[in-house]
């Protein structure tokens, strides 16, 4: 089963994603696919909070900044994967660290293709993404491109996932399928 969760920042997406992954996995393996490349104390604090939140839930952390299929070098495809987040995966691909964060226009397509291939290769996946593209604010060209690319990836995820939900104030609004809770 594949579940796609979107929503605003700090809205409870990761907590719900953890609950879903635990439910989907049963007694099987659980993997938390950590995608963020931390750059400041706020990022490190978020990582510490997420680690503490999933403490005792049986997740094995797999660091994966890019190339989602590389997770399967160390993880069992029959496990359940919580990918947190598509937002960070896109950022890593579109503004790669190894190119001094210069725009890589092919990065978005690569990111989307790798993520979709990963969904097909594993048993259960819960993917988290941030709903950052709906406000009316106009941003610089790089940010607008990033928002447009994330919206495209999210549309692809919504099309292929069994369940699609938006998390608003900690409550899921299901648009497709059912949440396996």
Helices and strands as residue ranges (DSSP letters): E 2-7, H 13-25, E 30-34, H 41-53, E 59-63, G 68-73, E 80-84, H 86-94, G 97-99, H 107-121, E 124-130, H 141-160, E 163-168, E 171-176
